[in-house]
C-alpha cells in the first residue's frame, strides 16, 4: 500500500513537469519566390514577448516553446505565417510576397522600411510609373517623376547621358552628381571605357524600381559620397520554380525635321551678289544644293530587347540582351 502511494505521488509530481516542458525550435526562413534567405525576419511565440530574429543566412533559434504554442513568422513586405508547434525541433518557413504592401516598401540604404515609417526624405518610383516610349537611358525613366530631382538631357554626343541633380547643386568646383547604387553596388561616376555615362551600362528594360534618397538622414550610411543624394536602382531577377520564358520586344522610331530654316537658294544668293558693287558673281558657279535636304534625312531607329528567364528549384536566372 505504501509503495502504491509513493508511485502515485511520483506520477503527480511528474505530470506538471511534462505539461510545462519547454522546447527549442530552429530553422530557416526563406522567400517562396526566389528561395533566398530572409535576414531580420521576426519569429515570435504568439501572445508572448518570447521571440527572436533570423540571422544573415535566414537561420533562427527560439527557446522556451511549449506544446500547442503558435509561432508567428513575419517580415516587412511578406505575408505573415502562423505555424502551431507540435513537438518539431526544426521548422523551415517559406514566406510569400504581400502584393498589397510590397509597393509601400522602400529601400533606405541600410535596409528596408515602409513609406510611413521612413524618417528621411525617401521616394520610390516603381515600373508602373516609368516614362514610356523609346527610352535609351535609365534616367529618362524618372524624368519629371520626383519632386526636387532635376534631369537635364545631354548635348547629344554619343554615350553622353543627362545631368541629374537632387535638390540642386552644392559645390562650385566639385561634382554635384548623386551617388548611383545598383543592387547594392555603387557605380563609378567617371564612367567606363567607351562610355561617358556610367548609367549607359544598365538596360532600362531591366530596371525594377528606383529609390531616391534626398536628405542627410536617408543617405548617412554612404558617408561623404552621398552628399549630393543617392539613387538606388533595383534590377529584375529570376524567380524560384518559374517556367522558362523568352521575351522579345522591339521599339521602332522615325525622326523627321518639322520645319527647315528659311534661307536663300543658290540663284537668289547669286542675284544678291550681282547687285552688290565690287563682286564677281561668276566665281559662284552654277551649283544649286540644298544643304538642309542633304543633312536632315529621315531617320529610322529600333531598340531590340531579348530576355530569357527560368527557375528550377533554388537555381534561377534571368538573361537579357539589348
WOJORA-V973308 format. One record per residue. RES is the residue in one letter. PHI is phi as a letter, one per 30 degrees, with the letter a starting at -180 (* if undefined). PSI is psi in radians with two decimals (* if undefined). OMEGA is omega as a letter, one per 40 degrees, with the letter a starting at -180 (999 if undefined). Layout:
res = (RES,RES)
phi = (PHI,PHI)
psi = (PSI,PSI)
omega = (OMEGA,OMEGA)
This chain:
res = (X,X,X,X,X,X,X,X,X,X,X,X,X,X,X,X,X,X,X,X,X,X,X,X,X,X,X,X,X,X,X,X,X,X,X,X,X,X,X,X,X,X,X,X,X,X,X,X,X,X,X,X,X,X,X,X,X,X,X,X,X,X,X,X,X,X,X,X,X,X,X,X,X,X,X,X,X,X,X,X,X,X,X,X,X,X,X,X,X,X,X,X,X,X,X,X,X,X,X,X,X,X,X,X,X,X,X,X,X,X,X,X,X,X,X,X,X,X,X,X,X,X,X,X,X,X,X,X,X,X,X,X,X,X,X,X,X,X,X,X,X,X,X,X,X,X,X,X,X,X,X,X,X,X,X,X,X,X,X,X,X,X,X,X,X,X,X,X,X,X,X,X,X,X,X,X,X,X,X,X,X,X,X,X,X,X,X,X,X,X,X,X,X,X,X,X,X,X,X,X,X,X,X,X,X,X,X,X,X,X,X,X,X,X,X,X,X,X,X,X,X,X,X,X,X,X,X,X,X,X,X,X,X,X,X,X,X,X,X,X,X,X,X,X,X,X,X,X,X,X,X,X,X,X,X,X,X,X,X,X,X,X,X,X,X,X,X,X,X,X,X,X,X,X,X,X,X,X,X,X,X,X,X,X,X,X,X,X,X,X,X,X,X,X,X,X,X,X,X,X,X,X,X,X,X,X,X,X,X,X,X,X,X,X,X,X,X,X,X,X,X,X)
phi = (*,d,d,d,d,d,d,d,d,d,d,d,d,d,d,d,d,d,d,c,d,c,b,c,b,b,l,b,c,b,d,d,d,c,i,d,d,c,d,i,d,d,b,b,d,e,i,b,c,d,a,a,b,d,d,d,c,i,d,b,b,b,c,h,c,c,e,i,d,c,c,c,c,b,a,e,j,b,d,d,c,c,b,d,d,b,j,d,c,b,b,c,b,c,c,c,d,c,d,d,c,d,d,d,d,b,d,b,i,c,l,b,a,d,d,d,c,d,d,c,d,b,b,c,b,c,d,d,c,d,d,c,j,d,d,c,b,e,d,d,d,c,d,i,c,b,d,i,c,c,b,c,e,d,d,j,d,e,i,d,c,d,c,c,b,c,h,i,c,b,b,d,c,d,d,c,d,d,d,c,b,c,h,i,c,d,c,d,d,d,i,c,e,i,b,d,c,d,d,d,d,c,d,e,d,c,c,d,a,c,b,c,c,c,c,d,d,d,c,e,d,c,i,d,d,c,d,c,j,b,c,c,c,c,c,d,b,d,b,d,h,c,d,d,b,b,b,b,b,b,b,c,b,b,c,b,d,d,a,c,d,d,b,d,d,d,d,d,d,d,d,d,d,d,d,c,d,i,c,b,d,d,d,d,i,b,d,b,c,c,d,d,d,d,d,d,d,d,c,b,b,b,c,c,b,c,b,b,b,a,b,b,i,d,c,b,a,b,c,b,b,b)
psi = (-0.73,-0.68,-0.74,-0.67,-0.74,-0.71,-0.73,-0.74,-0.67,-0.74,-0.64,-0.62,-0.62,-0.49,-0.84,-0.60,-0.69,-0.64,-0.65,0.35,2.36,2.53,2.83,2.26,2.41,2.90,-2.88,2.44,2.12,2.87,2.35,-0.52,-0.66,-0.31,0.09,2.53,2.67,1.77,2.51,0.16,2.56,2.35,1.98,2.48,2.10,2.31,0.11,3.09,0.15,2.00,3.07,3.12,2.73,2.65,-2.94,-0.53,0.17,0.14,2.61,2.77,2.19,2.35,3.01,0.85,2.12,2.81,2.46,0.13,2.74,2.14,2.27,2.13,2.19,2.66,2.57,2.21,0.03,2.71,2.30,2.37,2.30,2.16,2.13,2.44,2.20,0.67,0.06,2.47,-0.35,2.24,1.91,2.38,2.40,2.16,2.32,2.56,2.44,1.77,-0.48,-0.57,-0.15,-0.62,-0.32,-0.13,2.30,2.54,2.48,0.46,-0.85,0.33,-2.62,2.62,3.08,2.78,-0.66,-0.40,-0.14,2.19,-0.42,3.09,1.69,2.37,2.30,2.33,1.95,3.03,-0.53,-0.37,0.01,2.64,2.42,2.95,-2.90,1.38,2.20,-0.14,2.48,-0.65,-0.38,-0.37,-0.54,0.21,2.16,0.18,-0.25,2.33,2.34,-0.04,2.02,2.19,2.03,2.20,2.64,-3.11,-0.08,-0.08,2.59,2.25,-0.03,2.15,3.14,2.94,2.23,2.25,2.26,1.96,0.69,3.12,2.72,-0.08,2.54,-0.43,-0.63,3.03,2.49,0.22,2.47,2.80,2.26,2.18,2.08,2.00,0.70,-0.03,2.04,2.45,2.56,2.00,-0.17,-0.09,3.09,2.97,2.28,0.02,2.36,-0.34,2.17,-0.52,-0.24,-0.27,-0.07,2.26,2.10,-0.51,-0.26,0.19,2.22,-0.82,2.87,2.48,2.13,2.11,2.11,-0.56,3.08,-0.61,-0.64,-0.48,0.03,-0.50,-0.43,-0.05,-2.59,-0.40,-0.43,0.37,-0.38,0.27,2.96,2.43,1.98,2.21,2.19,2.19,2.83,2.59,2.84,2.85,2.63,2.43,0.72,2.50,2.82,2.29,2.36,2.21,2.34,2.26,2.65,2.43,2.03,2.59,2.61,2.26,2.40,2.54,2.39,-0.79,2.48,2.81,2.28,1.85,2.97,2.48,-3.13,-0.77,-0.69,-0.62,-0.71,-0.67,-0.68,-0.69,-0.67,-0.59,0.09,2.09,2.52,0.30,2.80,1.72,-0.39,-0.41,-0.24,-0.19,-2.84,0.27,2.62,1.42,2.22,1.74,-0.42,-0.64,-0.59,-0.58,-0.83,1.33,2.81,2.18,2.51,2.20,2.74,2.42,2.02,2.39,2.08,2.31,2.34,2.32,2.58,2.63,2.15,1.76,-2.26,0.04,2.08,2.67,2.84,2.10,2.34,2.45,2.29,*)
omega = (i,i,i,i,i,i,i,i,i,i,i,i,a,a,i,i,i,a,a,a,a,a,i,a,i,i,a,i,a,i,i,a,a,a,i,i,i,i,i,i,a,i,a,i,a,i,i,i,i,a,i,i,i,i,a,a,i,a,i,i,i,a,i,i,a,i,i,i,i,i,a,i,a,i,a,i,a,i,i,a,i,a,i,i,a,i,i,i,i,i,i,a,i,i,i,i,i,a,a,a,a,a,a,a,i,i,a,i,a,i,i,i,i,a,a,a,a,a,i,i,a,i,i,i,a,a,a,a,a,i,a,i,a,a,a,a,a,a,i,a,a,i,i,a,a,i,i,i,a,i,a,i,i,a,i,i,a,i,a,a,i,i,a,i,i,a,i,i,a,a,i,a,a,a,i,a,i,i,i,a,a,a,i,a,i,i,i,a,i,i,i,a,i,a,i,a,a,a,i,i,a,i,a,a,a,a,i,i,i,i,a,i,a,a,a,a,a,a,a,a,a,i,a,i,a,a,i,a,a,i,i,i,i,a,i,a,i,a,a,i,i,a,i,i,i,a,i,i,a,i,a,i,i,a,i,a,a,a,i,i,a,a,i,i,a,a,i,i,i,i,i,a,i,a,i,a,i,i,a,a,a,i,a,i,a,a,i,a,i,a,i,i,a,a,a,i,i,a,i,a,i,i,a,a,i,i,i,a,a,i,i,a,i,i,a,a,i,a,a,i,a,999)
